[in-house]
Amino acid sequence: ADKTLAKQADYVDFKRAVDELLGNKFSLGFYVDSVAKIASPYLSDTAKFRKATEKAIRTKKAESLEKFLEKAEVPINTIDTIIRTVKFAIQIGSSLAS
């Protein structure tokens, strides 16, 4: 769960929370933050990784990020998870642009 509400919260609070979560799911920062959390234990320079992730999503080229992660010797299962997330972000961005 990304967020919790008290059982007694009213509909307006519920709707505001849902709208906020949906807005986050369609933002570049959400995906960059998500994969940065996954990759951070394996990287010494997370700022460089975040920049590479943003570029991969904006240019729709997940392969460049995959090479970056391989060079950093990130475990393959972690790379797979990150690349799947980035490809999903690319798909979301493409469908919003259409």
PEUR-V984792 format. One line per field, one symbol per residue. phi: phi as a letter, one per 40 degrees, with the letter a starting at -180 (. if undefined). psi: psi as a letter, one per 30 degrees, with the letter a starting at -180 (. if undefined). A space follows every 10 residues. Layout:
phi=???
psi=???
This chain:
phi=.cabbcdccc dccccccccc cccccbbddd cccccccccd cbbcbccccd cccdcccccg bccccccdcc ccfcddccdd cccccccccc cccccccc
psi=kflllkegkl eeeeeeeeee eeeefgkeee eeeefeeefe ffkfifeeee eeeeeeeefh ifeeeeeeee eghkkeeeee eeeeeeeeee eeeeeef.
